[in-house]
Amino acid sequence: MRSLFIQSLTLASLAVAGCSQMKVNSEFDPEASFDGLTTYAWVERAADQERRSRVAPIAVRQIETSVDRELAAKGYQKVESEPDFLIGFITASDDRMGSAMVITDPRLGWVSGRTEVYVEREGALVLLVSDAAEDRIVWRGWATDVIQDPEPEQIVKKIDEAVTKILARFPPQER
């Protein structure tokens, strides 16, 4: 019974160790004031449109939908003209290869050892807030995580989670 408990505990720890954790952070211009911001619009610069064209349409729609929802929940209103701030985004991904040594122990029921090689794709979403009057970035927040499941439903969930966590930091708690 004790060896079954140890085996279950070991398998559970390996499963938890293999899970990715989304990392979220943000930074802001300490000279910027976030007081009085009530309206926003999406950035419409040519460079931003070019970057968006390289992102899957389902991802672009989900990013915009999630951002609009989160900002509305915070009391911000999306407008067509004369916004207080502009919002845009950048996405990136990178493949990385690694290896993990699986230590085996016959006392736990395993009789062989091996090294496993894996390739992971890490994705990043960066949200940028610009002062609409000065067109300068005053806040940015980002999330990175391993993309494990390329299915559209999972990508939508991951984007929604990332946007929610990023915008939990906006506006920043000023000084």
C-alpha positions in Angstrom: 0.0 0.0 0.0 2.8 2.4 0.9 4.6 1.8 -2.4 1.3 2.5 -4.3 1.0 5.8 -2.4 4.6 6.8 -3.2 4.1 5.8 -6.9 1.0 7.9 -7.1 2.6 10.9 -5.4 5.6 10.7 -7.7 3.4 10.5 -10.8 1.4 13.5 -9.5 4.6 15.5 -8.9 5.8 14.8 -12.4 2.5 15.8 -13.9 2.6 19.1 -12.0 6.2 19.8 -12.9 5.3 19.3 -16.5 2.5 21.9 -16.4 3.3 25.3 -17.7 2.6 28.4 -15.8 1.6 31.6 -17.6 3.9 34.4 -16.7 2.4 37.9 -16.6 4.1 41.3 -16.1 3.7 44.9 -16.8 5.5 48.2 -16.8 4.5 51.8 -17.1 5.9 55.3 -17.6 6.2 56.8 -14.2 5.6 60.3 -15.7 2.3 59.3 -17.2 -1.0 60.0 -15.5 -3.7 57.4 -15.7 -6.3 59.5 -13.9 -9.2 60.6 -16.0 -8.9 58.0 -18.7 -12.4 56.9 -19.7 -12.3 56.2 -23.5 -10.1 54.2 -25.8 -9.8 53.1 -29.4 -7.7 50.4 -31.2 -4.5 51.6 -32.8 -4.8 52.0 -36.6 -1.2 52.5 -37.7 0.1 50.8 -40.9 2.8 49.0 -39.0 0.3 47.6 -36.5 -2.0 46.4 -39.3 0.9 44.7 -41.0 1.7 42.8 -37.7 -1.9 41.8 -37.3 -2.0 40.4 -40.8 0.6 37.8 -39.7 -1.7 36.6 -36.8 -4.4 34.0 -37.3 -7.8 35.8 -37.8 -9.4 33.8 -35.0 -6.6 35.0 -32.6 -7.0 38.6 -33.6 -10.8 38.5 -33.1 -10.3 36.8 -29.7 -7.7 39.3 -28.5 -9.9 42.2 -29.5 -13.0 40.7 -28.0 -11.3 39.8 -24.7 -9.6 43.3 -24.5 -12.9 45.1 -25.2 -14.7 42.9 -22.6 -12.1 43.5 -19.9 -11.8 47.2 -20.5 -15.6 47.6 -20.5 -15.7 45.7 -17.2 -13.3 48.3 -15.8 -15.5 51.2 -17.0 -13.7 52.2 -20.1 -15.7 53.0 -23.2 -14.6 52.2 -26.8 -15.1 55.2 -29.1 -14.5 55.9 -32.8 -12.9 59.3 -32.4 -11.0 61.4 -29.8 -10.1 58.6 -27.3 -8.1 59.2 -24.2 -5.8 56.3 -24.9 -5.1 53.8 -27.7 -4.6 50.1 -27.3 -2.7 47.7 -29.6 -1.0 44.4 -29.4 1.9 42.3 -30.5 2.2 38.6 -30.6 5.3 36.4 -30.9 6.2 32.7 -30.6 9.3 30.7 -30.5 10.1 27.0 -30.5 12.6 25.7 -27.9 14.0 22.3 -27.4 14.9 20.7 -24.1 15.4 17.4 -22.5 14.4 15.8 -19.3 16.0 12.9 -17.5 13.4 10.5 -16.2 14.9 8.8 -13.1 13.5 5.4 -12.6 13.5 3.2 -9.5 12.5 -0.4 -9.4 11.2 0.1 -5.9 8.5 2.3 -7.4 7.6 -0.2 -10.1 9.7 1.3 -12.9 12.6 -0.7 -14.2 14.3 1.5 -16.8 15.6 5.0 -17.2 15.5 7.3 -20.2 16.1 10.8 -21.4 13.1 12.5 -23.1 13.7 15.3 -25.7 10.9 17.7 -26.3 10.1 20.7 -28.4 7.8 23.4 -26.9 6.3 26.5 -28.5 6.3 29.5 -26.2 3.9 32.2 -27.1 3.8 35.8 -26.0 1.0 38.5 -26.1 1.9 42.1 -25.4 -0.8 44.8 -24.9 0.4 48.3 -25.5 -1.4 51.4 -24.2 -0.5 54.7 -25.7 -1.4 58.3 -24.8 -3.7 59.3 -27.6 -2.6 63.0 -27.6 1.1 62.3 -27.6 1.1 58.9 -29.4 3.6 57.4 -26.9 3.4 54.2 -25.1 2.7 54.7 -21.4 1.9 51.2 -20.3 2.6 47.7 -21.5 1.6 44.3 -20.2 2.6 40.9 -21.4 2.0 37.2 -20.9 4.1 34.3 -21.9 3.2 30.6 -21.8 3.9 27.3 -23.5 1.3 26.6 -26.2 0.5 23.0 -25.7 -2.6 22.5 -27.7 -3.0 24.1 -31.2 -6.7 23.4 -31.3 -8.7 26.7 -31.9 -10.8 26.2 -28.8 -7.7 25.9 -26.6 -6.1 28.9 -28.3 -9.2 31.0 -27.6 -9.1 30.0 -23.9 -5.4 30.7 -23.6 -5.8 34.2 -25.2 -8.8 35.0 -23.0 -6.8 33.9 -19.9 -3.8 36.0 -21.0 -5.8 39.2 -21.7 -7.7 38.9 -18.4 -4.4 38.5 -16.4 -2.6 41.2 -18.3 -5.4 43.8 -17.9 -5.8 43.0 -14.2 -2.6 45.1 -13.9 -4.2 48.1 -15.8 -4.3 50.8 -14.8 -1.2 50.5 -12.7 -1.2 51.2 -9.1 0.5 54.5 -9.3 3.3 55.4 -6.9 
